[in-house]
Amino acid sequence: MTKKINICIFLLFIFITNLHAQIAQNSPLFLELKKQDSIFFERGFNNCDITYLEKHVDDNLKFYHDKGGFQDKKLFLERTKENICSNTNQKPIRKVIESSLEVFPLYNEGNLFGAVQSGEHQFYIREKNKKDVLGGQAKFTTVWTKKDGNWVMSDILSYDHGEPKDSKITDNLQQLLENNHIPSLGLGIIEDGKITQIKVYGTLDGKITAPYNSLFNVASLTKPVTAMTVLRLVSLGKWNLDESLDKYWVDPDIAKDPRHKKLTTRIILSHQSGFPNWRGGKNGNKLSFDFDPGTKYQYSGEGLEYLRKAIENKFHKNLEDLAKELVFNPLNMKDTSFIWNEKFIDKMVIGYDKEGKPYDVVRKTKASAADDLITSVEDYSKFMVAVMNNDLLSKKVFDEMKSKQVKTKQDKYFGLGFEIYDLVNNEIALSHGGSDKGVNTIAFILPKRKQGLVIFTNVDDGYKIYEPIINQYFGNVGKKIVEIETK
């Protein structure tokens, strides 16, 4: 056994010391394995999804631990259950040091069959109602192989385990949250047109640690999902962008105002309806026009709700069912809904005001096209990847979606459902945000670079951390976005 271990270790270190074989950190293989590592440990290890672990390690797994010895697949799963997942009061949590990651491809006769991934990771002890405590640090080397189209771990080395006194906290996002008093953060990172990381920090309710698949109310990030549902109908030839909506719906409040005949899907999705954000104010609770539809920009939730009623009347289905059929099911968005379900409460992130007082959870019994979508970071990241890669629309409708329909400020426009930032070198960013009581969320995609960010926070002033996160992941392009936004 000792000879076998030594040979394995020797061969693995031949791979990782050959620096010429290391691939660039923006290469597809590096990003794919970064994603695999992130999900494997966050879902399988940190959240104890043993079924997921079992499917993503090879049947002939060889795991070498400098303190715990050799483990095959059966022993690896047994010890994970016993040592990692049995004590929920003191749960070990693993976090990778991203800057340490390296990937080395493995070829056989010129064909890629796997890769070696090496790096360093830290381990924390998580207790209820307490801050995570750093427990140690180690190095790891993993051999990934592809079988039946799926990446699995076939060999693992875990070594150079150090005591807490030898370790330093390296997660700058955790520090950013603490400095800005942000209770919880959900972060999705998209690179090379794929989700590479899903991170959730903080707690559900100030006590229970927020899991990988936590649910957030994302406020107006609802609107792009509604837009894509409608544009999918346009792509399928079942709906017309420029047809007057009065054939399907006329609000009684504006029935006598002939301007309602000018309302179209294009005008509403680009926020040129002429409606206020929400009805009320000078006319009580009645809907009214502030200006002629199609003449200028004014952000309006009422516009999206008007469109919802027209769509539902046409197809005799509610928005929830249409979205499931056209968006959620095709993209495997299993944790997303316009309508509240009591089963959500066990994973729901609670919102807070600036003083740390919790808000009541919004429990919608009817879909709103403009607000209060419930979703996870992973699901919304899937959605943004699908938008970026145009997995849902025809080319013609996709081009319409990202075209500048109306100017909103210098270098910023509204397309169909998304804001458009006009960046340098003919590059654009598509974005939308959401803000409500205890909610600040935003999402970006850079179609040309195939990058994206999804940021969920659960506090009134969560927007404070947008700029450093955007700058960290988008670099100079991020600074340009911030510059446009703050003009």
C-alpha positions as CSV (number, residue, x, y, z in Angstrom):
1,M,0.0,0.0,0.0
2,T,2.8,2.4,0.9
3,K,4.5,1.9,-2.4
4,K,1.2,2.4,-4.2
5,I,0.6,5.7,-2.4
6,N,4.2,6.9,-3.1
7,I,3.8,6.2,-6.8
8,C,0.5,8.0,-7.0
9,I,1.9,11.0,-5.2
10,F,5.0,11.1,-7.3
11,L,3.0,11.0,-10.6
12,L,0.6,13.7,-9.4
13,F,3.4,16.0,-8.4
14,I,5.1,15.5,-11.8
15,F,1.9,17.1,-13.2
16,I,1.7,20.0,-10.9
17,T,5.3,21.0,-11.0
18,N,5.3,21.1,-14.8
19,L,4.4,24.9,-15.0
20,H,4.4,24.9,-18.8
21,A,1.4,22.6,-18.7
22,Q,-0.6,25.0,-16.5
23,I,-3.5,26.6,-18.4
24,A,-4.7,30.2,-18.3
25,Q,-7.2,31.1,-15.6
26,N,-9.7,32.4,-18.2
27,S,-9.6,29.2,-20.3
28,P,-12.7,27.1,-20.6
29,L,-11.2,24.1,-18.8
30,F,-10.0,26.2,-15.9
31,L,-13.4,27.8,-15.5
32,E,-15.2,24.5,-15.8
33,L,-13.1,22.9,-13.0
34,K,-13.4,26.0,-10.9
35,K,-17.1,25.6,-11.1
36,Q,-17.0,21.8,-10.4
37,D,-14.8,22.4,-7.3
38,S,-17.1,25.1,-6.1
39,I,-20.4,23.1,-6.4
40,F,-18.8,19.9,-5.2
41,F,-17.7,21.3,-1.9
42,E,-20.5,23.9,-1.4
43,R,-23.3,21.5,-2.1
44,G,-21.8,18.1,-1.2
45,F,-19.4,19.0,1.7
46,N,-20.8,22.2,3.2
47,N,-24.4,21.3,2.8
48,C,-24.0,17.5,3.2
49,D,-25.7,16.4,0.0
50,I,-24.3,12.9,0.2
51,T,-26.2,11.8,-2.9
52,Y,-24.4,14.5,-4.9
53,L,-21.0,13.5,-3.6
54,E,-21.7,9.9,-4.4
55,K,-22.5,10.7,-8.1
56,H,-19.5,13.0,-8.5
57,V,-16.7,10.7,-7.2
58,D,-15.4,7.8,-9.2
59,D,-16.3,4.3,-8.1
60,N,-12.6,3.6,-7.9
61,L,-11.9,6.8,-5.9
62,K,-8.5,7.0,-4.2
63,F,-8.3,9.6,-1.4
64,Y,-5.1,10.2,0.5
65,H,-5.1,12.4,3.6
66,D,-1.9,13.2,5.5
67,K,-3.7,12.8,8.8
68,G,-6.4,10.3,8.1
69,G,-4.7,7.9,5.7
70,F,-6.1,6.2,2.6
71,Q,-9.9,6.0,1.8
72,D,-11.8,4.4,-1.0
73,K,-15.2,5.6,-2.1
74,K,-17.1,3.7,0.5
75,L,-14.9,4.9,3.4
76,F,-14.8,8.4,2.0
77,L,-18.6,8.7,2.1
78,E,-18.9,7.0,5.5
79,R,-16.3,9.3,7.1
80,T,-18.0,12.4,5.5
81,K,-21.3,11.4,7.0
82,E,-19.7,10.6,10.4
83,N,-17.2,13.4,10.8
84,I,-18.6,16.2,8.7
85,C,-22.3,15.8,8.6
86,S,-23.3,14.1,11.9
87,N,-22.9,17.2,14.2
88,T,-25.1,20.0,12.9
89,N,-24.2,22.1,16.0
90,Q,-20.6,22.4,15.0
91,K,-20.4,22.0,11.2
92,P,-17.0,22.0,9.3
93,I,-17.2,24.4,6.3
94,R,-14.7,24.4,3.4
95,K,-13.7,27.6,1.5
96,V,-11.2,27.6,-1.4
97,I,-8.5,30.2,-1.7
98,E,-9.4,31.2,-5.3
99,S,-6.0,32.8,-6.1
100,S,-4.3,29.5,-5.4
101,L,-6.1,27.4,-8.0
102,E,-4.1,25.8,-10.8
103,V,-5.2,23.4,-13.5
104,F,-3.2,21.1,-15.7
105,P,-4.8,19.2,-18.5
106,L,-4.3,15.4,-19.0
107,Y,-4.0,14.0,-22.5
108,N,-3.9,10.5,-23.9
109,E,-2.7,10.4,-27.5
110,G,-3.6,14.0,-28.0
111,N,-7.1,13.6,-26.5
112,L,-8.1,15.4,-23.3
113,F,-9.4,12.9,-20.8
114,G,-9.0,14.7,-17.5
115,A,-7.2,17.4,-15.5
116,V,-5.2,17.9,-12.3
117,Q,-6.5,20.7,-10.1
118,S,-4.4,22.0,-7.2
119,G,-4.8,24.8,-4.6
120,E,-5.3,25.6,-1.0
121,H,-8.4,25.7,1.1
122,Q,-9.5,26.8,4.5
123,F,-11.8,25.1,7.0
124,Y,-14.1,26.8,9.4
125,I,-16.3,25.7,12.3
126,R,-19.9,26.9,11.9
127,E,-22.1,27.1,15.0
128,K,-25.6,28.4,15.2
129,N,-25.9,32.0,16.2
130,K,-22.2,32.5,16.0
131,K,-19.7,33.7,13.5
132,D,-17.7,31.1,11.5
133,V,-14.4,30.3,13.2
134,L,-11.3,29.6,11.1
135,G,-10.1,26.1,12.0
136,G,-7.2,25.4,9.7
137,Q,-5.7,25.4,6.2
138,A,-4.4,22.7,3.8
139,K,-3.3,22.0,0.3
140,F,-5.1,19.8,-2.1
141,T,-4.5,18.1,-5.5
142,T,-7.4,16.5,-7.3
143,V,-7.6,14.4,-10.5
144,W,-10.8,15.1,-12.4
145,T,-11.8,12.7,-15.2
146,K,-14.7,12.9,-17.6
147,K,-17.1,9.9,-17.7
148,D,-20.3,9.8,-19.7
149,G,-20.1,13.6,-20.2
150,N,-19.8,14.3,-16.4
151,W,-16.7,15.4,-14.4
152,V,-15.9,13.1,-11.5
153,M,-13.1,13.1,-8.9
154,S,-11.0,10.0,-9.3
155,D,-8.0,10.8,-7.1
156,I,-7.6,13.3,-4.2
157,L,-4.6,14.3,-2.1
158,S,-5.2,16.5,1.0
159,Y,-2.0,17.4,2.8
160,D,0.0,20.1,4.7
161,H,-2.8,20.6,7.2
162,G,-2.0,23.6,9.4
163,E,-3.3,24.8,12.7
164,P,-5.5,27.9,13.0
165,K,-2.6,30.0,14.2
166,D,-0.8,29.3,10.9
167,S,-3.8,30.5,8.8
168,K,-5.1,33.8,7.7
169,I,-8.6,34.6,6.6
170,T,-8.5,35.3,2.8
171,D,-12.2,35.8,2.0
172,N,-12.4,39.6,1.2
173,L,-16.1,39.3,0.5
174,Q,-16.8,38.2,4.0
175,Q,-14.9,41.2,5.3
176,L,-16.8,43.5,2.9
177,L,-20.1,42.3,4.3
178,E,-18.9,42.8,7.9
179,N,-17.6,46.3,7.2
180,N,-20.9,47.3,5.5
181,H,-23.3,45.5,7.9
182,I,-24.8,43.3,5.2
183,P,-26.6,40.4,6.8
184,S,-26.6,38.0,3.8
185,L,-25.2,38.0,0.3
186,G,-25.9,35.7,-2.7
187,L,-23.3,35.9,-5.5
188,G,-23.3,34.2,-8.9
189,I,-20.3,34.5,-11.1
190,I,-20.4,33.8,-14.8
191,E,-17.3,33.3,-16.9
192,D,-16.9,32.1,-20.5
193,G,-20.7,31.9,-20.7
194,K,-21.0,29.4,-17.8
195,I,-21.7,29.6,-14.1
196,T,-18.4,29.2,-12.4
197,Q,-19.3,30.0,-8.8
198,I,-22.3,30.2,-6.5
199,K,-21.7,31.7,-3.1
200,V,-24.1,32.4,-0.3
201,Y,-23.0,34.2,2.9
202,G,-24.7,35.0,6.1
203,T,-27.9,33.6,7.6
204,L,-31.5,33.0,6.7
205,D,-32.9,34.8,9.8
206,G,-29.9,36.0,11.9
207,K,-29.5,32.5,13.3
208,I,-29.6,29.7,10.7
209,T,-26.7,29.7,8.3
210,A,-27.9,30.4,4.7
211,P,-27.5,27.3,2.5
212,Y,-26.2,27.1,-1.0
213,N,-29.8,27.0,-2.4
214,S,-31.2,29.8,-0.2
215,L,-34.2,31.6,-1.6
216,F,-34.3,35.4,-2.0
217,N,-37.1,37.9,-2.9
218,V,-35.4,39.7,-5.8
219,A,-37.9,42.6,-6.2
220,S,-37.7,44.1,-9.7
221,L,-35.3,41.4,-11.0
222,T,-38.8,39.9,-11.6
223,K,-39.2,42.1,-14.7
224,P,-36.5,40.6,-16.9
225,V,-38.0,37.1,-16.3
226,T,-41.4,38.4,-17.3
227,A,-39.9,40.1,-20.4
228,M,-38.2,36.8,-21.5
229,T,-41.4,34.9,-21.0
230,V,-43.2,37.3,-23.3
231,L,-40.3,37.5,-25.8
232,R,-40.3,33.7,-26.0
233,L,-43.9,33.9,-27.1
234,V,-42.9,36.4,-29.7
235,S,-40.1,34.1,-30.9
236,L,-42.6,31.3,-31.2
237,G,-44.8,33.4,-33.4
238,K,-47.6,33.5,-30.8
239,W,-47.4,37.2,-29.8
240,N,-46.6,40.4,-31.6
241,L,-44.2,43.1,-30.3
242,D,-46.0,45.9,-31.9
243,E,-49.7,45.0,-31.8
244,S,-51.9,47.2,-29.7
245,L,-52.7,45.5,-26.4
246,D,-56.3,46.8,-26.4
247,K,-57.4,43.6,-28.2
248,Y,-56.6,41.6,-25.0
249,W,-56.8,44.1,-22.1
250,V,-58.0,47.7,-21.4
251,D,-57.8,48.9,-17.8
252,P,-61.1,50.4,-16.9
253,D,-59.3,53.5,-15.5
254,I,-58.0,54.5,-18.9
255,A,-60.8,53.0,-21.1
256,K,-62.0,56.5,-22.1
257,D,-58.5,57.8,-22.9
258,P,-57.7,57.0,-26.5
259,R,-54.0,56.8,-25.7
260,H,-54.5,53.3,-24.4
261,K,-54.6,52.2,-28.1
262,K,-50.9,53.1,-28.4
263,L,-49.8,50.6,-25.8
264,T,-47.7,47.8,-27.2
265,T,-45.4,45.1,-25.8
266,R,-42.3,47.0,-27.2
267,I,-43.4,50.2,-25.5
268,I,-44.1,48.6,-22.2
269,L,-40.9,46.5,-22.1
270,S,-38.8,49.6,-22.8
271,H,-40.7,51.6,-20.1
272,Q,-42.3,54.1,-22.4
273,S,-45.9,53.4,-21.4
274,G,-46.5,56.8,-19.9
275,F,-47.6,55.2,-16.7
276,P,-46.2,56.1,-13.3
277,N,-44.2,53.4,-11.5
278,W,-47.4,52.5,-9.5
279,R,-50.9,53.9,-9.6
280,G,-51.9,56.3,-6.8
281,G,-50.9,59.8,-5.9
282,K,-53.0,62.6,-7.4
283,N,-55.6,60.2,-8.8
284,G,-56.0,58.1,-5.8
285,N,-55.7,54.4,-6.8
286,K,-56.6,55.0,-10.4
287,L,-54.3,54.3,-13.3
288,S,-53.5,57.3,-15.6
289,F,-51.1,58.5,-18.2
290,D,-48.3,61.0,-17.3
291,F,-47.5,61.4,-21.0
292,D,-48.2,60.0,-24.4
293,P,-47.0,56.3,-24.8
294,G,-43.9,55.9,-26.8
295,T,-42.6,59.5,-26.4
296,K,-40.1,59.1,-23.6
297,Y,-38.8,56.9,-20.8
298,Q,-40.4,56.5,-17.4
299,Y,-39.8,53.4,-15.3
300,S,-43.1,51.7,-14.6
301,G,-44.1,48.5,-12.7
302,E,-47.7,49.3,-13.8
303,G,-46.7,48.8,-17.4
304,L,-45.5,45.2,-16.7
305,E,-48.7,44.5,-14.8
306,Y,-50.7,45.8,-17.8
307,L,-48.8,43.5,-20.1
308,R,-49.3,40.5,-17.7
309,K,-53.1,41.0,-17.9
310,A,-53.1,41.1,-21.7
311,I,-50.9,38.0,-21.9
312,E,-53.0,36.0,-19.4
313,N,-56.3,37.0,-21.2
314,K,-54.9,35.9,-24.6
315,F,-53.5,32.5,-23.5
316,H,-56.0,31.8,-20.6
317,K,-53.0,30.9,-18.4
318,N,-51.5,32.8,-15.5
319,L,-48.0,34.2,-15.6
320,E,-46.6,31.5,-13.3
321,D,-47.8,28.7,-15.6
322,L,-46.5,30.5,-18.7
323,A,-43.1,31.2,-17.1
324,K,-42.8,27.5,-16.1
325,E,-43.6,26.3,-19.6
326,L,-41.4,28.8,-21.4
327,V,-38.5,29.7,-19.1
328,F,-38.4,27.8,-15.8
329,N,-38.7,24.2,-17.0
330,P,-36.4,24.6,-20.1
331,L,-33.7,26.1,-17.9
332,N,-34.3,23.7,-14.9
333,M,-35.1,26.6,-12.6
334,K,-36.6,24.4,-9.9
335,D,-36.3,27.0,-7.1
336,T,-38.1,29.9,-8.8
337,S,-41.7,31.1,-8.5
338,F,-43.8,34.3,-8.8
339,I,-46.1,32.8,-6.2
340,W,-45.4,32.1,-2.5
341,N,-45.4,28.5,-1.3
342,E,-45.2,27.7,2.4
343,K,-42.5,25.1,1.7
344,F,-40.2,28.1,0.8
345,I,-39.9,29.3,4.4
346,D,-37.2,26.8,5.4
347,K,-34.8,28.3,2.8
348,M,-36.1,31.9,2.7
349,V,-33.7,34.8,3.4
350,I,-35.3,37.4,5.6
351,G,-34.9,41.1,4.7
352,Y,-33.8,43.8,7.1
353,D,-33.9,47.6,7.4
354,K,-30.7,49.7,8.1
355,E,-31.2,49.3,11.8
356,G,-31.3,45.5,11.6
357,K,-35.0,45.1,12.1
358,P,-36.6,42.3,10.1
359,Y,-39.4,42.8,7.6
360,D,-42.2,40.4,7.2
361,V,-41.8,37.9,4.3
362,V,-43.9,38.9,1.3
363,R,-46.3,36.1,0.5
364,K,-47.8,36.7,-2.9
365,T,-50.8,34.5,-3.8
366,K,-51.0,35.9,-7.4
367,A,-48.1,36.5,-9.8
368,S,-46.8,40.0,-10.2
369,A,-45.0,40.7,-13.5
370,A,-42.9,43.5,-11.9
371,D,-42.0,42.5,-8.3
372,D,-41.4,39.8,-5.6
373,L,-40.1,36.9,-7.7
374,I,-38.6,34.2,-5.4
375,T,-35.5,32.5,-6.6
376,S,-32.1,31.2,-5.8
377,V,-28.7,32.5,-6.9
378,E,-28.1,29.4,-9.0
379,D,-31.5,29.7,-10.7
380,Y,-31.1,33.4,-11.6
381,S,-27.6,32.8,-12.8
382,K,-28.9,30.0,-15.1
383,F,-31.4,32.6,-16.4
384,M,-28.7,35.2,-17.1
385,V,-26.5,32.6,-18.8
386,A,-29.5,31.7,-21.0
387,V,-30.0,35.3,-21.9
388,M,-26.3,35.8,-22.7
389,N,-26.1,32.7,-24.8
390,N,-29.5,33.3,-26.4
391,D,-30.9,29.9,-25.5
392,L,-34.5,31.0,-25.5
393,L,-35.2,33.5,-28.4
394,S,-34.9,33.6,-32.1
395,K,-32.0,35.7,-33.4
396,K,-34.3,38.4,-34.6
397,V,-36.0,38.8,-31.3
398,F,-32.7,38.5,-29.4
399,D,-31.3,41.4,-31.5
400,E,-34.5,43.4,-30.7
401,M,-34.1,42.7,-27.0
402,K,-30.6,44.1,-26.8
403,S,-31.2,47.0,-29.1
404,K,-31.4,50.6,-27.7
405,Q,-35.1,51.4,-27.6
406,V,-34.9,54.6,-25.5
407,K,-32.2,56.7,-23.9
408,T,-32.4,57.0,-20.1
409,K,-29.2,58.9,-19.4
410,Q,-25.7,59.5,-20.8
411,D,-24.4,56.1,-22.2
412,K,-27.4,54.2,-20.8
413,Y,-30.5,53.0,-22.5
414,F,-33.4,50.6,-22.1
415,G,-33.9,47.7,-24.5
416,L,-36.7,45.1,-24.1
417,G,-36.6,44.1,-20.5
418,F,-33.0,45.1,-19.8
419,E,-31.0,48.2,-19.2
420,I,-28.1,48.7,-21.7
421,Y,-24.8,50.3,-20.7
422,D,-22.9,51.6,-23.7
423,L,-19.2,50.7,-23.0
424,V,-16.0,51.2,-24.9
425,N,-15.1,49.3,-28.1
426,N,-18.7,48.7,-29.2
427,E,-19.3,46.6,-26.0
428,I,-22.5,46.6,-24.0
429,A,-23.6,45.4,-20.6
430,L,-27.2,44.2,-20.1
431,S,-28.5,44.7,-16.6
432,H,-31.4,45.1,-14.3
433,G,-31.7,45.8,-10.5
434,G,-34.3,45.4,-7.8
435,S,-35.0,47.4,-4.7
436,D,-37.7,47.0,-2.0
437,K,-38.0,46.8,1.7
438,G,-35.1,44.6,2.8
439,V,-34.1,43.9,-0.8
440,N,-31.3,45.2,-3.0
441,T,-30.4,43.0,-6.0
442,I,-28.7,43.5,-9.4
443,A,-27.6,41.3,-12.3
444,F,-25.2,42.0,-15.2
445,I,-24.1,40.2,-18.3
446,L,-21.3,41.3,-20.7
447,P,-22.3,39.4,-23.9
448,K,-19.1,40.1,-25.8
449,R,-16.9,38.9,-22.9
450,K,-19.3,36.1,-21.8
451,Q,-19.1,37.3,-18.2
452,G,-21.8,38.0,-15.7
453,L,-22.6,38.8,-12.1
454,V,-25.7,38.2,-10.0
455,I,-25.8,40.0,-6.6
456,F,-28.5,39.5,-4.0
457,T,-28.6,41.3,-0.7
458,N,-31.2,41.4,2.1
459,V,-31.0,44.9,3.6
460,D,-32.3,48.3,2.6
461,D,-28.8,49.7,1.8
462,G,-27.3,46.5,0.3
463,Y,-26.4,48.5,-2.8
464,K,-23.3,49.8,-0.9
465,I,-21.4,46.7,-1.8
466,Y,-22.2,46.7,-5.5
467,E,-19.3,48.9,-6.6
468,P,-16.4,46.9,-5.0
469,I,-17.9,43.6,-6.2
470,I,-18.4,44.9,-9.8
471,N,-14.9,46.3,-9.8
472,Q,-13.4,43.1,-8.4
473,Y,-15.0,40.8,-11.1
474,F,-15.2,43.2,-14.1
475,G,-12.1,45.3,-13.7
476,N,-11.9,48.4,-15.9
477,V,-15.3,47.5,-17.5
478,G,-16.8,47.5,-14.1
479,K,-15.4,50.9,-13.4
480,K,-17.0,52.2,-16.6
481,I,-20.3,50.8,-15.5
482,V,-20.0,52.5,-12.2
483,E,-18.9,55.7,-13.9
484,I,-22.1,55.7,-16.1
485,E,-24.3,54.9,-13.2
486,T,-22.9,57.7,-11.0
487,K,-22.9,60.5,-13.7
